[in-house]
Structure formats: structure tokens, C-alpha cells
Amino acid sequence: MGDRELDVLAGHNANIASSLFDPDGLIVQTGDPEIRVAAMPELKLWLAKS
């Protein structure tokens, strides 16, 4: 999980799912994360389903 495209790409390079934390919806270049969240509860719900 991270708040930059670099964090998402690092997850992909490690062959793990990545998430982008973007509470303000301002990040343009995302790196194609598996999930993009604005609040931590969203990530918890996604993880519970996986």
C-alpha cells in the first residue's frame, strides 16, 4: 500500500497485489493498482473479500 505510483510499481515488481491510498482523489499517475482507496475501511473490506 502506498500513496505514490512508485509504491504500486514496487508491489507489482514483488509479485504482490498493490493498493493506492488517495484520500483526496488527486493522484493522476497510479501505476494500475489492484485497488484505489480514499479511506482505510475500504481497504479492510477489500482484504476481507480476498
C-alpha contacts under 8 A as a table, 3 or more apart, distances in Angstrom:
res1	aa1	res2	aa2	distance
1	M	7	D	6.78
1	M	8	V	7.01
1	M	11	G	7.94
1	M	18	S	5.66
1	M	19	S	4.67
1	M	20	L	5.85
1	M	21	F	6.83
2	G	5	E	7.88
2	G	7	D	5.06
2	G	8	V	6.57
2	G	18	S	7.95
2	G	19	S	6.50
2	G	20	L	5.29
2	G	21	F	5.71
3	D	7	D	6.84
3	D	20	L	5.47
3	D	21	F	4.85
3	D	22	D	6.16
4	R	7	D	5.35
4	R	8	V	6.82
4	R	20	L	7.04
4	R	27	I	7.74
4	R	30	T	7.04
5	E	8	V	5.17
5	E	9	L	6.22
5	E	20	L	7.77
5	E	29	Q	6.17
5	E	30	T	4.84
5	E	31	G	4.94
6	L	9	L	5.12
6	L	10	A	6.10
6	L	31	G	7.43
7	D	10	A	5.11
7	D	11	G	6.41
7	D	18	S	7.87
7	D	20	L	7.91
8	V	11	G	5.21
8	V	12	H	6.41
8	V	18	S	5.34
8	V	19	S	6.48
8	V	20	L	6.63
8	V	30	T	7.33
8	V	31	G	5.76
8	V	32	D	7.34
8	V	33	P	5.88
9	L	12	H	5.01
9	L	13	N	6.09
9	L	18	S	7.98
9	L	31	G	5.94
10	A	13	N	5.03
10	A	14	A	6.28
11	G	14	A	5.10
11	G	15	N	6.34
11	G	16	I	5.34
11	G	17	A	6.26
11	G	18	S	5.33
12	H	15	N	4.90
12	H	16	I	5.65
12	H	17	A	6.58
12	H	18	S	6.74
13	N	16	I	7.66
17	A	33	P	7.42
17	A	34	E	6.10
18	S	33	P	5.26
18	S	34	E	5.64
18	S	35	I	6.99
19	S	33	P	5.21
19	S	34	E	5.82
19	S	35	I	4.86
19	S	36	R	5.62
19	S	37	V	7.32
20	L	30	T	7.22
20	L	33	P	6.12
20	L	35	I	6.43
20	L	36	R	4.66
20	L	37	V	6.20
21	F	36	R	6.09
21	F	37	V	5.13
21	F	38	A	5.86
21	F	39	A	7.37
22	D	25	G	5.28
22	D	26	L	6.82
22	D	27	I	6.53
22	D	36	R	6.92
22	D	37	V	5.98
22	D	38	A	5.01
22	D	39	A	7.97
23	P	37	V	6.96
23	P	38	A	3.81
23	P	39	A	6.15
24	D	38	A	6.87
25	G	38	A	7.19
27	I	30	T	6.55
30	T	33	P	6.71
33	P	36	R	6.51
35	I	43	L	7.83
37	V	40	M	7.10
37	V	42	E	6.03
37	V	43	L	6.43
38	A	42	E	7.37
39	A	42	E	5.77
39	A	43	L	7.30
40	M	43	L	5.24
40	M	44	K	6.42
41	P	44	K	4.97
41	P	45	L	6.27
42	E	45	L	5.27
42	E	46	W	6.35
43	L	46	W	5.05
43	L	47	L	6.08
44	K	47	L	5.13
44	K	48	A	6.12
45	L	48	A	5.13
45	L	49	K	6.46
46	W	49	K	5.29
46	W	50	S	6.51
47	L	50	S	5.16
